[in-house]
C-alpha cells in the first residue's frame, strides 16, 4: 500500500480530509452560487429564516453569503502562509542541520531571535504600519511563523545527517544539494506535512485575529472581517448571535479537520501511537475481538 493509501486508511485523517475538501469546494465555487456578499438584501439583523438561512448582518447583508464567500479569503491566505512557512522553514532547517558548524550557529541565532520575539504583538505592530490587505497579512504571518518550523526540521535534519545512508551518499561523491533533496527530505515527509498543517492552523487563527482587530482590509469579505463587523454592530449585546456563530463554527470545523489530519499523520509516521494497530501486529491478529477478558501480552521466556 502506498503512503497516501495508508494515510487514507486512517479514519481520523480520512475524516479530516473530507471536511477540508468540503470547505475547499465551498471556497472555490461557493461565492459564484451565493452572489455578491456585500449586497444589501433585507432589513438589518433579521434572524435566520427560509429567505435568509443565516439571517442578516447589521447592514442588511446576507450572513450565509458572507460566510461562504469568507471561506475563500481566509483559506487562501492560510494555505499560502502555510506553504511559504514550510518552504522557508525547510530551507533554513535543512541547511542548518546538514552543514552544521558556523552555518548552523548563524542560522540558529536567527531562528532563536524570531522565537524570542512574541509573534502576535510583532504581527500587530507590523500590520498596523503596512497597507491593509491580504498581501500584508500573508507577509506578516510568514515573518512571525517560520522560525518554529525551521527549529523542528533542523533537529530532524541534524539526526539524519549522522545516519549511515547519508554518510554513504556523501562518500560516493553526491553533491550537497542532491543529498538534501533525495536523502534527507524524503525521510522527513511526515514531519513536513505535519509542519504544514500546523502552519495553516496558526495562519487561520492569526489572520482571523488580525482582521478582527481591524488590521485587515475591511472592504474584503473573509471570516475575520465577518467577526469584525459583527463586533462593530454590537451583535453580542443585542443578542444577534447569527451574525457571528456561523463564521465561528466554520473556523472551528476547519481547525478540527486539520487536527484530525495531523493526528492521522502522527500515527502514520509513528505507528506506536496507534495502540490498536500495535496490539494487532504484536498478536498476529487481523482484527480486535471484544470479550470479557482483558488480553495481556507477555514476553516469551526461554527455559533451560
Residue pairs with C-beta under 8 A, 6 or more apart in sequence:
1 9
3 189
3 268
6 268
7 13
7 264
7 265
7 268
8 14
8 17
10 264
10 267
10 268
11 264
12 260
12 261
12 263
12 264
12 267
13 260
13 261
13 263
13 264
13 265
13 268
14 264
15 257
15 260
16 256
16 257
16 258
16 259
16 260
16 261
16 262
16 263
16 264
17 257
17 261
19 253
19 254
19 256
19 257
19 260
20 254
20 257
20 258
20 261
23 71
23 75
23 250
23 253
23 254
23 257
24 75
26 68
26 71
27 71
27 72
27 75
27 76
28 72
30 68
30 69
30 71
30 72
31 37
31 68
31 69
31 72
33 68
34 62
34 64
34 65
34 68
34 69
35 65
36 65
37 61
37 62
37 65
37 66
37 68
37 69
37 70
37 221
38 61
38 221
39 61
39 62
39 65
40 59
40 60
40 61
41 52
41 56
41 60
41 61
41 62
42 51
42 52
42 56
42 60
42 62
43 56
43 60
44 56
44 57
44 58
44 59
44 60
44 233
45 55
45 56
45 57
45 58
45 233
45 238
45 240
45 243
46 52
46 55
46 56
47 55
47 242
48 54
48 55
48 242
49 55
52 62
52 63
52 64
53 64
54 62
54 63
54 64
54 67
54 242
54 246
55 63
55 240
55 242
55 243
56 62
56 63
57 63
57 66
57 229
57 230
57 233
57 243
58 229
58 230
58 232
58 233
58 234
58 235
58 240
58 243
59 229
59 233
63 242
63 243
63 246
64 246
66 221
66 226
66 247
67 223
67 226
67 246
67 247
67 250
69 221
70 221
70 222
70 223
70 224
70 225
70 226
70 247
70 250
71 223
71 250
73 134
73 220
73 221
73 222
73 223
73 225
74 204
74 207
74 208
74 222
74 223
74 224
74 251
75 204
75 254
76 134
77 134
77 137
77 138
77 141
77 203
77 207
77 222
78 200
78 203
78 204
78 207
79 200
79 203
80 138
81 138
81 141
81 142
81 145
81 199
81 200
81 202
81 203
81 207
82 196
82 197
82 199
82 200
82 203
83 196
84 138
84 142
84 146
85 141
85 142
85 145
85 146
85 149
85 195
85 196
85 199
85 202
85 203
86 149
86 192
86 195
86 196
86 199
88 142
88 146
88 149
88 150
89 146
89 147
89 148
89 149
89 150
89 152
89 153
89 195
89 199
90 149
90 150
90 153
90 185
90 192
90 195
92 107
92 110
92 111
92 146
92 150
92 153
92 154
93 149
93 150
93 151
93 152
93 153
93 154
93 155
93 156
93 157
94 153
94 154
94 157
94 180
94 184
94 185
95 103
95 107
95 180
96 103
96 104
96 107
96 108
96 111
96 150
96 154
96 157
96 158
97 104
97 153
97 154
97 155
97 156
97 157
97 158
97 159
97 160
97 161
98 157
98 158
98 161
98 176
98 179
98 180
98 184
99 176
100 158
100 161
104 154
104 158
107 150
107 154
108 154
111 147
111 150
111 151
111 154
112 147
114 143
114 144
114 146
114 147
115 147
115 148
115 151
117 144
119 144
119 145
119 206
120 144
120 206
120 209
122 143
122 144
123 140
123 141
123 144
123 206
123 210
124 210
124 213
124 215
126 139
126 140
126 143
126 144
127 136
127 137
127 140
127 210
127 215
127 216
128 215
130 136
130 139
130 140
132 215
132 216
132 217
132 218
133 216
133 217
133 220
134 216
134 217
134 220
137 207
137 210
137 211
137 215
137 216
140 210
141 202
141 203
141 206
141 207
144 206
145 199
145 202
145 203
145 206
149 195
149 198
149 199
152 191
152 195
153 188
153 191
153 192
153 195
156 188
156 191
157 180
157 184
157 188
160 166
160 183
160 184
160 187
160 188
161 184
165 183
166 179
166 183
166 184
169 178
169 179
169 182
169 183
170 179
174 182
174 183
185 192
190 265
190 266
190 268
190 269
191 269
193 265
194 262
194 265
194 266
194 269
197 258
197 261
197 262
197 265
198 262
200 258
201 255
201 258
201 259
201 262
204 251
204 254
204 255
205 251
205 255
207 216
207 222
207 224
208 222
208 223
208 224
208 227
208 251
209 224
210 216
210 224
211 218
211 222
211 223
211 224
211 225
211 227
211 228
212 224
212 227
212 228
212 231
213 228
214 228
216 222
216 224
216 225
216 228
217 225
218 225
218 228
218 229
223 247
223 250
223 251
226 243
226 244
226 247
227 244
227 247
227 248
229 243
230 236
230 240
230 243
230 244
230 247
231 244
233 240
233 243
235 241
235 243
235 244
236 244
266 273
267 273
267 274
267 277
271 277
271 278
271 281
272 278
276 288
279 285
279 288
279 295
279 297
280 286
280 287
280 288
282 297
283 295
283 297
